Amino acid sequence: PLGRSLGEMYRTLGQLLEVPEHARTMADLIHRYRAEVIPQKGTRTQADHLRYLALIEAYCGTMRPQDIEPVHLYQFRDGIAAKGKLTKANRALEVLKHLCAM
C-alpha cells in the first residue's frame, strides 16, 4: 500500500521515484511538484492543485521552464478566464508561477 490518503500516496511515490533536480521540461517540474509539494497540502487543496496541474501540463508540459515568458502566463490565464472561470484562472496561474519558481 502507498498510504491511506492521497497525500500519503504522493509522498510515498515521491520517495520511490527519482525526481530530477533540474527540470528539462515543465512536465518534469509538474512531476516534482506532485512529489514534493502536493503531499504537504490539505486534501481539498491537493485536489484543486492536481486539476490545475493537469491544465498546466496540457498547456505547456513540453516547454522548457526557461522558455516560459510573461506572454505565456497571460495566454494561459486568459484561455481559462474566457470560459467564465476567472477565479479558477487566477488560482491556476498561482500554481504555474510557483512551478516556475521551483
N, C-alpha and C positions, 0 to 999 in steps of 0.2 A: 504494500500500500504506500502511496505517495503522501498521504496525510488525510486528515478529516475535513479540511476546508480547502477552498480554492487557494487561499494564501499559502497554506502549508504545502499544497501541491506544487505551486510555483517556486517556493523556497527550496523544496527537495529537488525539483528539476534543475534549478539554477546550480545546485551543488553537484549534480550528476553530469550536467553538460558543460563543456568548455565554452565560456563566453569570451569572445575576443576583446582584448583591452582597447585596441584601436579599430574602430569600425571602418569597414570598406564601403558599406552601403547603409542607407537609412534602415533597411531591414535588419542589419546587424545591430544597430542601435536599439531598434524596437525589441529584438530578442534579448538584449542586455537589460533593457528597461523592465521587460516582463520578469526576468530572473532576479533582478536586484531591487527594483522599486515597488512593483506591484505587491509583493508579499507583505510589505510594510504598511499598506493602505487598509482601510476598513473594507468590509465586504461590499457595501454599496459603491464605494469609490473604485474598488477593483473592477467591478462590473462595468462602470461608466468608462474607466480608462481603457479597458480592453476593447470596448466599442470604438473609442476614439483612435486607438492604435490600429484597428482594422481600417479605418478611414485613411489614416496617415499612410499606412503601408500601401494601400491601393493607389494613393495619390503620388507618393514619392519614394516607395520602397527600393527602387533600383537606382536612385540617385546617390551620389556620394555626399556625405554631410557637408563637406567644404564647398560644394556647388550650390547649396541652398542659399538663395538670395531673398531680400525682402519682397520682391515681386512674387515669389513662390508662396510666401506666407499669406500675402493678400489674396492671391488666386485661390488658395486652399480655403481660407476663411469665407471669401465671397461665394465660392461654389456651394458651401453648406448653407450659408445665410440666404442664398437665392431660393432655397426650398422652404423658407419661412422658419428656419431654425437658428435664429440669431444667438440665443444663449448657448445652444449646442456648439455652434461655430466658434464662439469665443472660448469655451472650455476645451474644445479640441485643439484650438490654437495654443492655449496654455501648455497642453501636453506636448505639442510639437516643439514649442520653444524650450521646454525642459529637456526634451530629447537632444536638441541642438546644443544645449549647454553641457551635456554629459561628456 
